[in-house]
């Protein structure tokens, strides 16, 4: 019961908008945007790399088999 009360109190304090009275300047906002874009860019590059190399190997295998068995 005490743990539940502690968690509830913590959630109320964290979600209380009166506690969040802080100025976010242009430097902090730009830095935050840069970090978010960097993380998203890294994820996109990782997904591309994971998909591209097997696809590249498949294309190479298809071209190799096409050279061995040309269709005429």
N, C-alpha and C positions, 0 to 999 in steps of 0.2 A: 504494500500500500504506500509506503514511504517513497519507494522508487518511482511509482506512478505519479505521485504528487510532485516529485522533483522534476521528472520529465515534462509534466504539464506546465509547471512554472517556467522551466527553461524555454519551452516552445512559446509561451506567452511573452516572455521578455524578448526573445529573438524576433518575433513577428510584430512587436509593438512599434508602430511608425514614429512615435515620439522619441524613441532611443536613437533613431537613425538621422539625426539632424547634423549632417556634415556637408561640407562644400566639396564637390568634385570639380576640380579645375580642368582646363583644357589639356594640360600635360598628362594628368592621370587618365582622362578619358581617351586620349590618343594612344597612350601606352597600353591601356586595357584593350582597345580595339586592335592594336598591333599584335598583342599576345593571342587574342581570339583568332585573328586571321592567320597567324603563324601556325597555331594548333590545327585549324581546319585545313590549311594548305599541306601540312605534314601528313595528315590522315589521307587526303586525296592522293598525294604522291605515293604513299605506302600502298593504297588500294590499287593504283595504276601499276605499280611495280609488281605486285602480286599477280595481277591479271595479264600483264604484258609479256613477261618472259615465257610462261607456258604457251601463250598464243603465238609468240615468235617461233618457238620450237615446233609447234604444229605446222605453221606455214612453211618452215624449212623442210619438214618431213614431207609435206604435200608436194613442194617443188621438186624434191629429190625423187619422189616416186613418179612424178610427171615426166622427168627427164629419162627415167629408166623405161617407162611404158608410154610412149607418146601415142595419142589417139589420132588416127588419120582415117 
